[in-house]
Amino acid sequence: MNRFRIKGVAAALVSFALLLSACGENNAANENENGGNDAAGNNNSNTNETENNTNNQEDGLYITASFSIIADMTEQVLGDRGTVDYIVPIGEEPHEYEPVPSDFRNVSDSDVFYVNGLGLEEWLERIVDNASDTPLLTLSDGVTEIPLEGESAPDPHAWLSPKNASYYIENIVDDLSERDPAGEDIYRENADAYLEEINELDAWIEEKVEAVPEEHRTIVVSENAFKYFGEDYGFETEGIWEINSHEEGTSGQINRLIDVIQDKEIPAVFVETTVDQRYMETVAENAGVEIAGEVYTDAVGQEGSGAETYLEMIRHNAEVFTDGLSGN
């Protein structure tokens, strides 16, 4: 087996670090107090923030979600009986997000703050401490947790398997019905229709997986985020690192994954929209495999991506995985 030299990996990582540092300085210089994002991905500027929040209250419930995926789920159930905003912008990962002042104000103005939980939002305590009067609901409650590799802490990416989506949806229905009893029947009807779509997607994924040879059923991404998907659909999962908020892209991590890919003869690897893709490009090149596509983990897709909703992103991921590993 050809082993990638640690010396070469280290040199590449130094280059990555210098570039990322420059990007971080540039972002810090340009940081402003932009408002939250609505569930369609639009940014609400501070100029109209007070007016927007007042209108939201008049038009029904005003809900802030921690990131775009649970904002979309919420919007499907809420319908036209309120407004949903979210904090972490599409394209950014939610683990180590740095809240801006408008995030605190938006949560304070909300009827309720919806979060994923399971340790995903590492910045959550800062928001809660500054918006203590706003109720908080953890949408992953009820999910059977899968631990991070080698740790007791749970993997937070439960939403990446649609089989877990029912827990999120039922928690949303119960909360909305309690806050707005007049809309209970509407919320239940919206949720049932949405759950039917999720069940249809689940059946479609199970059918797609049958085309993948069993020996090829290993999903390789940068962040090992697809454990729940793998558990439910019969895939092993591997990553360069375990979770984005931990150590990322070391020489040892990269060399280990190259060996795994070659030992298991895994035919393809994948990249994520919210992760620096150069680490996986290094792995793919030195393992002698192709990058078979881009998948969504911590955010829905940008407008025009074809993955702007939770259902669309899950369908996209399943198609990319099954096509890439079956050789299509």
Backbone hydrogen bonds in HBPLUS format (Angstrom, degrees):
<---DONOR---> <-ACCEPTOR-->    atom                        ^
c    i                          cat <-CA-CA->   ^        H-A-AA   ^      H-
h    n   atom  resd res      DA  || num        DHA   H-A  angle D-A-AA Bond
n    s   type  num  typ     dist DA aas  dist angle  dist       angle   num
A0008-GLY N   A0005-ARG O   3.06 MM   3  5.33 119.9  2.43 101.5 115.1     1
A0009-VAL N   A0005-ARG O   3.12 MM   4  6.52 158.0  2.17 151.3 157.6     2
A0010-ALA N   A0006-ILE O   2.86 MM   4  6.07 163.5  1.88 156.0 160.1     3
A0011-ALA N   A0007-LYS O   3.12 MM   4  6.39 155.5  2.19 145.4 151.2     4
A0012-ALA N   A0008-GLY O   3.13 MM   4  6.38 158.4  2.17 146.3 151.9     5
A0013-LEU N   A0009-VAL O   2.90 MM   4  6.18 154.4  1.96 153.0 160.6     6
A0014-VAL N   A0010-ALA O   3.00 MM   4  6.27 148.6  2.10 148.0 155.6     7
A0015-SER N   A0011-ALA O   3.24 MM   4  6.55 157.9  2.29 146.2 151.0     8
A0016-PHE N   A0012-ALA O   2.98 MM   4  6.31 157.0  2.04 147.5 154.2     9
A0017-ALA N   A0013-LEU O   2.89 MM   4  6.08 162.4  1.92 149.0 153.3    10
A0018-LEU N   A0014-VAL O   3.04 MM   4  6.29 159.6  2.08 151.2 155.6    11
A0019-LEU N   A0015-SER O   3.13 MM   4  6.35 164.8  2.16 152.4 156.0    12
A0020-LEU N   A0016-PHE O   2.87 MM   4  6.07 166.3  1.89 158.3 162.6    13
A0021-SER N   A0017-ALA O   2.90 MM   4  6.00 151.1  1.98 145.3 153.1    14
A0022-ALA N   A0018-LEU O   3.11 MM   4  6.36 154.8  2.18 143.3 149.3    15
A0023-CYS N   A0019-LEU O   2.97 MM   4  6.27 156.4  2.03 149.4 156.1    16
A0024-GLY N   A0020-LEU O   2.88 MM   4  6.09 154.5  1.94 145.3 152.3    17
A0025-GLU N   A0021-SER O   3.02 MM   4  6.31 153.5  2.09 147.7 153.9    18
A0026-ASN N   A0022-ALA O   3.05 MM   4  6.29 155.9  2.11 145.9 152.5    19
A0027-ASN N   A0023-CYS O   2.87 MM   4  6.15 157.2  1.92 151.6 158.0    20
A0028-ALA N   A0024-GLY O   2.94 MM   4  6.13 155.5  2.00 145.3 152.0    21
A0029-ALA N   A0025-GLU O   3.01 MM   4  6.22 152.0  2.09 144.0 151.2    22
A0030-ASN N   A0026-ASN O   3.17 MM   4  6.39 138.6  2.35 140.0 150.3    23
A0030-ASN N   A0027-ASN O   3.17 MM   3  5.18 128.5  2.45  94.1 107.4    24
A0031-GLU N   A0028-ALA O   3.34 MM   3  5.13 160.4  2.38  97.2 103.0    25
A0035-GLY N   A0044-ASN O   2.71 MM   9  4.57 109.0  2.21 129.6 149.1    26
A0044-ASN N   A0036-GLY O   2.78 MM   8  5.50 163.6  1.81 164.6 169.8    27
A0037-ASN N   A0086-TYR O   2.89 MM  49  5.15 168.6  1.90 165.7 162.3    28
A0086-TYR N   A0037-ASN O   2.48 MM  49  5.15 147.8  1.57 154.1 165.8    29
A0038-ASP N   A0042-ASN O   2.76 MM   4  5.32 150.8  1.85 147.9 156.7    30
A0041-GLY N   A0038-ASP O   2.82 MM   3  5.40 162.9  1.85 124.5 127.7    31
A0039-ALA N   A0084-VAL O   3.19 MM  45  5.85 135.1  2.40 156.3 146.9    32
A0049-GLU N   A0046-ASN O   3.05 MM   3  4.80 161.8  2.09 102.7 108.4    33
A0052-ASN N   A0048-ASN O   2.78 MM   4  5.89 163.2  1.81 160.5 165.9    34
A0053-ASN N   A0049-GLU O   2.94 MM   4  6.12 168.2  1.95 155.4 158.0    35
A0054-THR N   A0050-THR O   3.00 MM   4  6.15 155.3  2.06 147.5 154.3    36
A0055-ASN N   A0051-GLU O   2.99 MM   4  6.20 161.0  2.02 149.3 154.4    37
A0056-ASN N   A0052-ASN O   2.82 MM   4  6.09 152.9  1.90 149.0 157.4    38
A0057-GLN N   A0053-ASN O   3.07 MM   4  6.29 157.3  2.12 144.8 149.3    39
A0058-GLU N   A0054-THR O   3.13 MM   4  6.42 154.4  2.20 145.6 152.5    40
A0059-ASP N   A0055-ASN O   2.90 MM   4  6.09 145.3  2.02 148.9 158.7    41
A0061-LEU N   A0081-ARG O   3.21 MM  20  6.61 143.1  2.35 149.0 138.5    42
A0083-THR N   A0061-LEU O   2.82 MM  22  6.30 153.5  1.89 162.0 169.9    43
A0111-ASP N   A0062-TYR O   2.74 MM  49  5.52 165.9  1.76 160.1 164.9    44
A0063-ILE N   A0083-THR O   2.91 MM  20  6.20 173.1  1.91 166.0 168.0    45
A0085-ASP N   A0063-ILE O   2.91 MM  22  6.35 159.5  1.95 159.0 165.9    46
A0064-THR N   A0112-VAL O   3.29 MM  48  6.67 166.1  2.31 162.4 165.3    47
A0114-TYR N   A0064-THR O   2.86 MM  50  6.28 154.4  1.93 151.9 159.0    48
A0065-ALA N   A0085-ASP O   2.76 MM  20  6.15 157.2  1.81 144.3 151.0    49
A0087-ILE N   A0065-ALA O   3.05 MM  22  6.54 137.6  2.24 148.1 159.6    50
A0066-SER N   A0114-TYR O   2.92 MM  48  6.30 134.0  2.13 158.5 172.7    51
A0088-VAL N   A0066-SER O   3.08 MM  22  6.32 177.9  2.08 147.2 147.5    52
A0071-ALA N   A0067-PHE O   3.21 MM   4  6.33 142.5  2.36 146.2 156.3    53
A0072-ASP N   A0068-SER O   2.97 MM   4  6.18 152.1  2.05 146.1 151.5    54
A0073-MET N   A0069-ILE O   3.15 MM   4  6.50 163.2  2.18 147.5 151.6    55
A0074-THR N   A0070-ILE O   3.01 MM   4  6.05 159.7  2.05 138.0 143.7    56
A0075-GLU N   A0071-ALA O   2.94 MM   4  6.16 157.6  1.99 148.1 154.2    57
A0076-GLN N   A0072-ASP O   3.08 MM   4  6.34 150.1  2.17 151.4 158.4    58
A0077-VAL N   A0074-THR O   3.13 MM   3  5.38 129.2  2.40 102.1 114.6    59
A0078-LEU N   A0074-THR O   2.81 MM   4  5.96 168.9  1.83 162.0 165.9    60
A0079-GLY N   A0075-GLU O   3.00 MM   4  5.74 160.4  2.04 141.4 145.7    61
A0081-ARG N   A0078-LEU O   3.32 MM   3  5.86 164.5  2.35 128.6 132.5    62
A0092-GLU N   A0089-PRO O   3.13 MM   3  5.75 161.7  2.16 136.3 138.3    63
A0103-ASP N   A0100-VAL O   2.85 MM   3  5.48 141.3  2.00 120.7 131.6    64
A0105-ARG N   A0101-PRO O   3.27 MM   4  6.66 157.6  2.32 148.8 154.9    65
A0106-ASN N   A0102-SER O   2.87 MM   4  6.04 160.8  1.91 149.8 154.7    66
A0107-VAL N   A0103-ASP O   3.07 MM   4  6.27 165.0  2.10 150.9 154.3    67
A0108-SER N   A0104-PHE O   3.01 MM   4  6.16 157.0  2.07 143.4 150.4    68
A0109-ASP N   A0105-ARG O   2.96 MM   4  6.19 141.7  2.11 145.7 155.6    69
A0110-SER N   A0107-VAL O   3.10 MM   3  5.11 156.4  2.15 103.7 111.1    70
A0113-PHE N   A0135-PRO O   2.85 MM  22  6.16 154.8  1.91 154.1 162.6    71
A0137-LEU N   A0113-PHE O   2.96 MM  24  6.27 159.3  2.00 153.7 156.5    72
A0115-VAL N   A0137-LEU O   2.97 MM  22  6.24 165.5  1.99 163.3 164.4    73
A0139-LEU N   A0115-VAL O   2.88 MM  24  6.14 168.7  1.89 173.6 169.8    74
A0120-LEU N   A0117-GLY O   3.18 MM   3  5.68 168.6  2.19 115.0 118.5    75
A0122-GLU N   A0120-LEU O   3.08 MM   2  5.89 118.7  2.47 111.7  95.6    76
A0124-LEU N   A0121-GLU O   3.07 MM   3  5.30 163.5  2.10 116.1 118.0    77
A0126-ARG N   A0123-TRP O   3.20 MM   3  5.80 130.1  2.46 112.1 123.0    78
A0127-ILE N   A0124-LEU O   3.03 MM   3  5.27 118.0  2.43 102.1 117.0    79
A0128-VAL N   A0124-LEU O   2.95 MM   4  6.23 170.3  1.96 164.1 166.2    80
A0129-ASP N   A0125-GLU O   2.89 MM   4  5.95 159.5  1.93 147.9 153.5    81
A0130-ASN N   A0127-ILE O   3.07 MM   3  5.34 133.8  2.29 101.7 114.2    82
A0131-ALA N   A0127-ILE O   2.98 MM   4  6.13 110.4  2.48 140.7 159.0    83
A0131-ALA N   A0128-VAL O   3.16 MM   3  5.00 154.2  2.23  98.2 106.1    84
A0134-THR N   A0131-ALA O   3.09 MM   3  5.77 165.1  2.12 121.9 126.6    85
A0141-ASP N   A0138-THR O   3.47 MM   3  6.02 166.9  2.49 113.4 116.0    86
A0143-VAL N   A0140-SER O   3.05 MM   3  5.76 168.3  2.07 148.3 150.1    87
A0155-ASP N   A0146-ILE O   2.71 MM   9  5.77 171.6  1.72 162.7 161.4    88
A0148-LEU N   A0153-ALA O   2.85 MM   5  5.99 166.5  1.87 166.4 163.7    89
A0151-GLU N   A0148-LEU O   3.03 MM   3  5.29 159.0  2.08 136.3 131.9    90
A0158-ALA N   A0156-PRO O   2.90 MM   2  5.70 138.9  2.07  94.6  90.1    91
A0160-LEU N   A0157-HIS O   3.21 MM   3  5.90 164.0  2.24 118.6 123.1    92
A0161-SER N   A0158-ALA O   3.41 MM   3  6.32 174.9  2.41 123.8 124.8    93
A0164-ASN N   A0161-SER O   2.95 MM   3  5.72 161.6  1.98 123.4 128.6    94
A0165-ALA N   A0162-PRO O   3.04 MM   3  4.99 147.5  2.15  99.1 109.1    95
A0167-TYR N   A0164-ASN O   3.08 MM   3  5.83 141.3  2.24 119.8 127.9    96
A0169-ILE N   A0165-ALA O   2.93 MM   4  6.22 166.7  1.95 159.9 163.7    97
A0170-GLU N   A0166-SER O   2.88 MM   4  5.95 167.3  1.90 149.2 152.8    98
A0171-ASN N   A0167-TYR O   3.07 MM   4  6.16 156.6  2.12 144.4 150.9    99
A0172-ILE N   A0168-TYR O   3.01 MM   4  6.28 150.2  2.10 146.4 154.8   100
A0173-VAL N   A0169-ILE O   2.90 MM   4  6.20 165.0  1.92 156.8 160.2   101
A0174-ASP N   A0170-GLU O   3.01 MM   4  6.14 170.4  2.02 150.6 153.1   102
A0175-ASP N   A0171-ASN O   3.16 MM   4  6.24 159.2  2.20 140.5 146.1   103
A0176-LEU N   A0172-ILE O   2.89 MM   4  6.06 174.3  1.89 162.5 164.1   104
A0177-SER N   A0173-VAL O   2.94 MM   4  5.97 163.1  1.97 152.3 157.4   105
A0178-GLU N   A0174-ASP O   3.15 MM   4  6.27 145.4  2.28 137.8 146.4   106
A0179-ARG N   A0175-ASP O   3.03 MM   4  6.31 152.4  2.11 149.7 157.2   107
A0180-ASP N   A0176-LEU O   2.80 MM   4  5.85 146.3  1.91 149.6 159.2   108
A0183-GLY N   A0180-ASP O   2.87 MM   3  5.59 155.2  1.93 123.8 131.2   109
A0184-GLU N   A0181-PRO O   3.19 MM   3  5.17 170.6  2.20 109.0 111.0   110
A0186-ILE N   A0183-GLY O   3.05 MM   3  5.27 116.4  2.47 103.2 118.9   111
A0187-TYR N   A0183-GLY O   2.91 MM   4  6.16 162.9  1.94 163.0 168.4   112
A0188-ARG N   A0184-GLU O   2.97 MM   4  6.17 159.6  2.01 152.6 158.1   113
A0189-GLU N   A0185-ASP O   2.95 MM   4  6.11 157.8  2.00 143.7 150.0   114
A0190-ASN N   A0186-ILE O   2.86 MM   4  6.06 166.6  1.88 155.0 158.6   115
A0191-ALA N   A0187-TYR O   2.88 MM   4  5.99 159.4  1.93 145.6 151.9   116
A0192-ASP N   A0188-ARG O   2.91 MM   4  6.07 161.5  1.94 148.9 153.7   117
A0193-ALA N   A0189-GLU O   3.10 MM   4  6.29 161.1  2.14 149.2 153.8   118
A0194-TYR N   A0190-ASN O   2.99 MM   4  6.18 155.2  2.05 145.8 153.1   119
A0195-LEU N   A0191-ALA O   2.77 MM   4  5.97 161.6  1.80 156.3 161.2   120
A0196-GLU N   A0192-ASP O   3.01 MM   4  6.17 145.2  2.14 140.1 149.0   121
A0197-GLU N   A0193-ALA O   3.23 MM   4  6.57 151.1  2.32 140.5 147.2   122
A0198-ILE N   A0194-TYR O   2.99 MM   4  6.34 152.5  2.06 147.1 155.3   123
A0199-ASN N   A0195-LEU O   2.87 MM   4  6.10 155.7  1.93 147.4 153.4   124
A0200-GLU N   A0196-GLU O   3.01 MM   4  6.24 152.2  2.09 144.7 152.1   125
A0201-LEU N   A0197-GLU O   2.97 MM   4  6.23 152.4  2.05 144.6 152.2   126
A0202-ASP N   A0198-ILE O   2.90 MM   4  6.16 154.4  1.96 148.0 155.2   127
A0203-ALA N   A0199-ASN O   3.05 MM   4  6.31 159.5  2.10 146.8 151.0   128
A0204-TRP N   A0200-GLU O   3.02 MM   4  6.23 153.5  2.09 143.9 151.5   129
A0205-ILE N   A0201-LEU O   2.92 MM   4  6.20 153.7  1.99 151.8 158.4   130
A0206-GLU N   A0202-ASP O   3.09 MM   4  6.38 163.7  2.11 151.5 155.2   131
A0207-GLU N   A0203-ALA O   3.12 MM   4  6.37 149.5  2.22 143.1 151.0   132
A0208-LYS N   A0204-TRP O   2.97 MM   4  6.25 154.6  2.03 146.3 153.5   133
A0209-VAL N   A0205-ILE O   2.92 MM   4  6.16 154.4  1.98 157.8 164.1   134
A0210-GLU N   A0207-GLU O   3.29 MM   3  5.54 138.0  2.48 101.8 112.0   135
A0211-ALA N   A0208-LYS O   3.14 MM   3  5.85 159.0  2.18 117.6 123.1   136
A0212-VAL N   A0209-VAL O   2.96 MM   3  5.48 164.7  1.98 119.5 124.6   137
A0216-HIS N   A0213-PRO O   2.87 MM   3  5.38 156.1  1.93 117.6 125.6   138
A0217-ARG N   A0214-GLU O   3.22 MM   3  5.33 168.6  2.24 111.1 112.8   139
A0218-THR N   A0216-HIS O   2.87 MM   2  5.75 136.6  2.06 105.8  93.3   140
A0236-GLU N   A0217-ARG O   2.95 MM  19  6.32 165.8  1.97 150.5 149.8   141
A0219-ILE N   A0236-GLU O   2.82 MM  17  6.25 160.7  1.86 156.1 153.7   142
A0238-GLU N   A0219-ILE O   2.81 MM  19  6.15 153.4  1.88 165.4 164.8   143
A0270-PHE N   A0220-VAL O   2.93 MM  50  6.09 151.5  2.01 162.9 172.1   144
A0221-VAL N   A0238-GLU O   3.13 MM  17  6.56 159.2  2.17 152.4 153.0   145
A0240-ILE N   A0222-SER O   2.84 MM  18  4.85 124.8  2.15 113.4 129.8   146
A0241-TRP N   A0222-SER O   3.03 MM  19  6.29 169.2  2.04 169.0 170.6   147
A0225-ALA N   A0223-GLU O   2.62 MM   2  5.44 134.5  1.82 115.5  99.7   148
A0224-ASN N   A0241-TRP O   3.05 MM  17  6.34 151.9  2.13 148.8 157.4   149
A0230-GLY N   A0226-PHE O   2.77 MM   4  5.92 163.6  1.80 152.7 158.2   150
A0231-GLU N   A0227-LYS O   2.77 MM   4  5.92 159.0  1.82 150.5 156.0   151
A0232-ASP N   A0228-TYR O   3.14 MM   4  6.24 155.1  2.21 142.8 148.5   152
A0233-TYR N   A0229-PHE O   3.00 MM   4  6.11 138.6  2.18 148.7 159.6   153
A0234-GLY N   A0230-GLY O   2.90 MM   4  5.46 114.9  2.33 147.2 151.4   154
A0235-PHE N   A0230-GLY O   2.93 MM   5  4.21 156.5  1.99 121.4 126.6   155
A0246-HIS N   A0243-ILE O   3.02 MM   3  5.72 168.2  2.03 126.4 129.6   156
A0254-ILE N   A0250-THR O   3.03 MM   4  6.28 164.7  2.05 155.1 158.8   157
A0255-ASN N   A0251-SER O   2.93 MM   4  6.10 169.3  1.94 155.6 158.7   158
A0256-ARG N   A0252-GLY O   2.95 MM   4  6.01 159.4  2.00 146.0 152.0   159
A0257-LEU N   A0253-GLN O   3.14 MM   4  6.34 162.1  2.18 147.2 151.2   160
A0258-ILE N   A0254-ILE O   3.04 MM   4  6.28 156.5  2.09 150.8 157.4   161
A0259-ASP N   A0255-ASN O   3.10 MM   4  6.36 160.9  2.14 150.5 154.6   162
A0260-VAL N   A0256-ARG O   3.02 MM   4  6.35 155.7  2.08 147.8 154.8   163
A0261-ILE N   A0257-LEU O   2.95 MM   4  6.15 167.2  1.97 155.8 158.0   164
A0262-GLN N   A0258-ILE O   3.07 MM   4  6.29 161.8  2.11 149.5 154.4   165
A0263-ASP N   A0259-ASP O   2.80 MM   4  5.90 163.2  1.83 154.1 159.4   166
A0264-LYS N   A0260-VAL O   2.95 MM   4  5.98 163.9  1.97 152.0 155.9   167
A0265-GLU N   A0261-ILE O   2.92 MM   4  5.64 113.4  2.37 130.3 145.6   168
A0266-ILE N   A0261-ILE O   3.06 MM   5  5.12 152.1  2.14 141.4 148.5   169
A0269-VAL N   A0290-GLU O   3.00 MM  21  6.38 158.0  2.05 157.5 163.5   170
A0292-ALA N   A0269-VAL O   2.81 MM  23  5.99 153.4  1.88 170.3 172.8   171
A0271-VAL N   A0293-GLY O   3.13 MM  22  6.51 164.3  2.16 154.6 159.5   172
A0295-VAL N   A0271-VAL O   2.76 MM  24  6.19 157.2  1.81 157.2 164.5   173
A0273-THR N   A0295-VAL O   3.07 MM  22  6.30 139.4  2.24 164.7 172.0   174
A0281-GLU N   A0277-GLN O   3.02 MM   4  6.29 150.2  2.11 149.5 158.9   175
A0282-THR N   A0278-ARG O   3.03 MM   4  6.22 148.5  2.13 141.4 148.1   176
A0283-VAL N   A0279-TYR O   3.10 MM   4  6.48 155.8  2.16 144.6 151.1   177
A0284-ALA N   A0280-MET O   2.82 MM   4  5.99 173.6  1.83 156.6 157.9   178
A0285-GLU N   A0281-GLU O   3.03 MM   4  6.06 164.6  2.05 144.3 148.8   179
A0286-ASN N   A0282-THR O   3.19 MM   4  6.29 162.2  2.22 146.5 150.9   180
A0287-ALA N   A0283-VAL O   2.83 MM   4  5.89 136.5  2.02 150.7 163.4   181
A0288-GLY N   A0284-ALA O   2.94 MM   4  5.84 124.3  2.26 140.1 151.6   182
A0289-VAL N   A0284-ALA O   3.10 MM   5  5.11 158.3  2.15 141.4 145.8   183
A0301-GLY N   A0307-ALA O   2.61 MM   6  4.72 165.5  1.63 141.2 135.8   184
A0305-SER N   A0302-GLN O   3.00 MM   3  5.55 153.2  2.07 144.5 143.7   185
A0313-MET N   A0309-THR O   2.92 MM   4  6.15 157.8  1.97 153.5 159.4   186
A0314-ILE N   A0310-TYR O   3.04 MM   4  6.24 161.1  2.07 154.7 159.4   187
A0315-ARG N   A0311-LEU O   3.01 MM   4  6.14 162.0  2.04 147.8 153.0   188
A0316-HIS N   A0312-GLU O   2.91 MM   4  6.03 159.5  1.95 144.5 150.7   189
A0317-ASN N   A0313-MET O   2.90 MM   4  6.11 165.2  1.92 148.2 151.9   190
A0318-ALA N   A0314-ILE O   3.00 MM   4  6.20 169.9  2.01 153.2 155.5   191
A0319-GLU N   A0315-ARG O   2.99 MM   4  6.17 157.5  2.04 149.8 156.1   192
A0320-VAL N   A0316-HIS O   2.91 MM   4  6.14 163.7  1.94 158.1 162.4   193
A0321-PHE N   A0317-ASN O   2.90 MM   4  6.10 167.9  1.92 158.3 161.4   194
A0322-THR N   A0318-ALA O   2.98 MM   4  6.04 171.7  1.98 148.9 151.6   195
A0323-ASP N   A0319-GLU O   2.93 MM   4  5.85 160.8  1.97 145.8 152.0   196
A0324-GLY N   A0320-VAL O   2.95 MM   4  5.82 158.5  1.99 141.4 148.4   197
A0325-LEU N   A0321-PHE O   2.98 MM   4  6.05 156.4  2.04 151.1 156.6   198
A0326-SER N   A0322-THR O   3.05 MM   4  5.88 130.2  2.31 134.7 145.4   199
A0328-ASN N   A0323-ASP O   2.91 MM   5  4.82 135.4  2.12 147.4 151.3   200
